[in-house]
Amino acid sequence: MAFFTLLILVRVFTRSHGGVWDMFWICCLLLVAFMYIRPWLRRRGQVADCPPKAELGLQILHDSEEANIDIVAVHGLGANPDYAWVWQPKHNPPNRPGYPDKYFNWIKELLPSKLSCRVLAFNYDSTWVSTDSAPQQRLSNISDSLLDSLRNNRDKVSPETALKISGCVDHPTKQAVDRPLIFIGHSFGGNVIEQAIVSASRLDSVNRHIAESTVGVVFLGTPHRGSRAATWAKWIAWLASCGADTEDRLLRALEERSDSLTDRLHNFSCWLFSESVPVLCCFEQLPTDYSSRIGIVGEFVWPLVPSKRFKELVVPETSACIDGHHKISLPTDHLNINKFYGPKDHSFQLIYEQILQMAKSANGRLSRRRKPENIPTSEGSTSGDLRKCLQKMGVRNPKDILSDIQRQKGRRLGHTCEWILKRDEFSIWSASEEPQLLLVIGSPGIGKTIMSTFLVHELTRKVEKSTGKVLAYFFCDDKDHGRKTPTAIMRSFIWQLLLQRHELFQHVQPDFERQTDLLNDFSAVWRIFQRMLQDERAGEVFILIDALDECESSTRENLLVEIKQLFLLSPCGSLGRVKLLITCRPGISDITRQFRALGTWLRIDSAKINNDLSEYINIKVNEITDISGEKYPHNLKEKVRSALKDKAGGTFLWVSLMLAELRGVLMSQVEEKLENLPQGLNDTYATILDRIPSNNRETAQFILRCMVAARRPLRKSEIQTAYATWKTGLVQQGKDLEKYTDILSVCSTILYVESGDNATLNFCHQSVKDFLLHKTLSAKTWYYSTEDEAHLHVFKACWTYLSAKEFNHGGLVVSREAGKAGRLLKTDTSKLQSLFTDHWFLKYSSSKWENHAIGSHQALLRGWCKLAIDVTKAPTLRDAWLLRTAKEGQEDVAKLLLKKGADIEAKDKYGQTPLSLATEEGREAVAKLLLDKGADIEAKDKHGRTPLSLATKEAMTKLLLEKGADIEAKDKYGQTPLSLATEEGREAMAKLLLDKGADIEAKDKHGRTPLSLAAQKGYQDVAKLLLDKGADIEAKDKYGRTPLRVAALSGYKATTKLLLERGADIEAKDEYGRTPLRVAALIGHKAIAKLLLENGAIVNAKDKDVQTPLRVAAFNGHEAVAKLLPENGADVDAKVKDGADVDVKDKDGQTPLLEKGADFNAKDEYSWTPLRLATLKRHETVVKLLLERGADIDAMDKDS
């Protein structure tokens, strides 16, 4: 960029002191003189072998009919187009071979030699100070000229070529308009390219195909954020204007913090995000030395400069790079960053590698961009086990949830929300090649969820137009149980990833086949999800979680910890390109604590959304009508706009509520209403609720408390029925409910009711619920409630409804099996389906009443006497309540239920009593209460397990033993409490039982001792404890398996080593004659086999079928073990009883046994050769190899 050669004089002198300014004016005069003599100096310095004269406009430097890509280079400001891309021999370092001895244009001569491409240079007059005439132009003029030139060039076909390619659809020249484009821009040329692409990408642009065809951009020292040098150059232009023609508009556009630069970069970044275009940003490492560029003026001034500082880092890294995109530093200065001497130039090699990747991916990128593939959103695109798994997961389609949100909250208006795509934080998140976490924090009502729906839309478009990308999203909602738990979030993500990447099913299938309900366990689904993310086949994974603060706080911590560990502790490169974006409210303590030093935080405040809010208000006010449907006149609209903008406080929700309020008044009352608008959301809610007449407040309170406590969004019909039951104590239906159809109108402003027969009811925003539960509200405020009081409200309605005679006093919902000790069975929803049509509250109350009973714990204790329900009236519900209370540890409620006649020995469908549930969950206080009340301490569940077998905590075990529990009680599988403790790895529990005298050699129905169970599961510490207590190390189960044998089979090296150190028999055989080494070889546990061999295991030990470890390892394809065994003396020619040895190729194409000299024509007792057996087993690679080695294809067995 030649204009910087002038500014340096100013900068040098202004850094000094004293008489520097005098020198400054002298230099200015010298500069003006230099501008006049410069043309003469140029003519004087021209040589015969100079580069050819460049043509203005788009010049084709290399053409080829076989070209499959266009590369367009744009030079910088003030550059001489003749030399813009040319390495000059005078820059060759002395005594260094390999440099050119003539001018070398690398884009013309080097790129076509490596790529099948067409090379074009866009040349423009970029002079900004001239003794003749400096062109008067803006950056947009230059970029428009670039676009017009490109469009004309790519559309134009010569008559001769047209005749040649007539009828040839695929001819490259005919397809030039669609040919992929790569841009290379030096300095200001990069800014021109940015502006051109931004202009071309507009919907109404005739040049859209140019932006659409762009597959990569290389920036060489481009000042995306401006340069300090431009400011000084502008001063020089002003000084020179007295004697020369100048144009400083381009310089102003390159100044630091230029608004036009910022806007252009933001718009360009949005385009990069949308189209997934790869970008390379190169920045200079070395400052530019201008003394050699000033010619005779430099020679005159140089001795006068005290500091002699003519060096400047023109475009630093912070300006040359776009956040999140690939960047490299080049060991050169600004003037030479775009000039390379040849293919061995290190800087060229760095850049070429990226250009090559852009070119290789070009066709696939354009094909997908022009024909986007919809993201699968239903299970219909799958089949087999994958389809069964997806259906079993029971995930609601995220697309349907998104539609519900947009219906409830509305769609974004105009250009709102687009600001986030222009943020540097978002650019880094979306474009980085490393895993990224972005937290978007914003106050209630500021528009986070609408913004999330916008981002889902944009990310969907991005993924559909790109290869190697997937998207998963989740909108949390604390009113919907299916959208408020970490498990639900992970299950939905797995479901979405499986739909888009069927091959990832391998991470789910083992768990699904073994235990299909495992997907309800958070630890399991997180483990699966993490493995899917780490699988390179997943590609770049975009994940969005909206309103994480609405995920239930009691279980959210687990998710936060796992996310933190995922981003902090995952080995470099193991996580892949995972991009997680989370939105939430500020001040959520656990989220703040876990993510404090993690990821990037983007806080939404009123300043960031001010333009969005203004646009939203303008659009909405234009639509507003009064209570009679009349539209506001213009002057009134302006007053409404002004009032809303003044008081909105950056909150969309507040504006929405105020507009709703205005619709409810006459036009003549609007101005008075505007004068009394409340400030902030809480004041707004209070104003709306205080305005409800006193005679309607009881109804409103019921509705509000139901909304606060509901486990899912209630249907309009459900809340009407619940209200009727609460009001009358009766189950009503049909016409009896018509009088309650308008109850929701009493607080309609803060409610959202969907339309349709199954319309659901929601608060207009989560902040309404927060307000109603806020502790700063006075307890005397009629709408204030605690969460337990809200649950009690709904519980009473549910109980009254279900215990009615219409439902057999609860027996229809919870029935008891025949007999006094019959189990309590909850009726499946499918069996009640026929009743739901007439009984609108039955579906909700039958499935959620227990949750509300548990949730109302404290309120129940405070007001049991005022409960006004007879629990004895519904005995099955009462006993089911006792079971749930025991499980949750609510001692006081359990005591009250027992007083009301609840059955202390009631059993659930698994045969567990209240005592069983309390001990399993570790509820010591409840267990003690039940034992004191005479509960059966030896009651067995359906698996035959007593409370002691189910106990998971030491304190509970001690309590049960003190109360006389049988320490040797066996379940239906013959396992004692000690057996179960060791099998589950509970060392402390096992120690306690042993100290209390438990039988250390007790065997289950398979003959397994506690030591065998611990060895089988690999619990080394438990095994050590048992051995220390004297457990028999050689105890065999009913199949003759010792602890060492089962540990070897399971592959637990540490446990195997422990047993060997304690003297276990290394050659102990099971009933089939298999040694530990034999089973390790069978499974392919190389580490175990190596450990056994090191401890003296017999390498050729044969089982009852005369099979050796080597034979079973090779036969089952365990090449690592098959290699290890011959190295330790295994007999490669050993015969077997049922067939010859079959060698197996390993992953490197090697054959361990044949390489060890095995006889590949050896015959077994049936005269079968390896070739015969390999053919039967369909080992194609082995058959080929044996034939190559000369195996006898005509060998006969004993039957000929």
Buried (B, 14 or more C-beta within 10 A) or exposed (E): BBBBBBBBBBBBBEEBEEEBEEBBEBBBEBBBEBBEBBEEEEEEEEEEEBBEEBEEBBBEBBEEEEBBBBBBBBBBBBBBBBBBBBBBEEEBEEEEEEBBEEBBBBBBBBBBEEBEBBBBBBBBBBBBBBBEEBBEBBBBBBBBBBBBBBBEBBEEBEEEBEEBBEEEEEBBBBBBBBBBBBBBBBBBBBBBBBBBBBBBBEEEBEBBBBBBBBBBBBBBBBBBBBBBBBBBBBBBBEBBBEBBBBBBBBBBBBBBEBEBBBEBBBBBBBBBBBBBBBBBBBBBEBBBEBBEBBBEBBEBBEEEBEEEBBBBBBBBEEBBBBBBBBBBBBEBBBBBBBBBBBBEBEBBEBBBEBBEBBBEBBBEBBEBBEEBEEBBBEBEBBEEEBBBBBEEBEBBBBBEBBEBBBEBBBEBBEEBBBBBBBBBBBBBBBBBEEBBBBBBBBBBBBBBBBBBBBBBBBBBBBBBBBBBBBBBBBBBBBBBBBBBBBBBBBBBBBBBBBBBBBEBBEBBBEBBEEEEEBBBBBEBBBBBBBBBBBBEEBBBBBBBBBBBBBBEBEEBBBBBEBBBEBBEEBEEEEBBBBBBBBBBBEEBEBBBEBBEEBBBBBEBEEEBBBBBBBBBBBEBBEEBEBEEEEEBEEEBBEBBBEBBBEBBBBBBBBBBBBBBBBEEEEBEEBEEBBEEBBEEBBEBBBBBBEEBEEEEBEBBBBBBBBBBBBBBBBBBBBBBBBBBBBBEEEBBBEEEBEEBEEBBEBBBBBBBBBEEEEBBBBBBBBBBBBBBBEEEBEEEEBBBBBBBBBBBBBBBBBBBBBBBEBBBBBBBBBBBEEEEBEBBBBBEEEEBEEBBEEBBBBBBBBBBBBBBBBBBBBBBEBEEEEBEEEBEBBBBBBBBBBBBBBBBBBBBBBBBBBEBEBBBBBBBEEBBBBBBBBBBBBBBEBBBBBBEEEBBBEBBBBBBBBBBBBBBBBEBBBBBBEBEBBBEBBBEBBBBBBBBBBBBBBBEBBBBBBEBEBBBEBBBEBBBBBBBBBBBBBBBBBBBBBBEBEBBBEBBBEBBBBBBBBBBBBBBBBBBBBBBEBEBBBEBBBEBBBBBBBBBBBBBBBBBBBBBBEBEBBBBBBBEEBBBBBBBBBBBBBBBBBBBBBEBEBBBEBBBEEBBBBBBBBEEEEBBBBEBEBBBBBBBEBBBBBBBBBBEBEBEEBBEBBBEBEBBEEBEEEEE
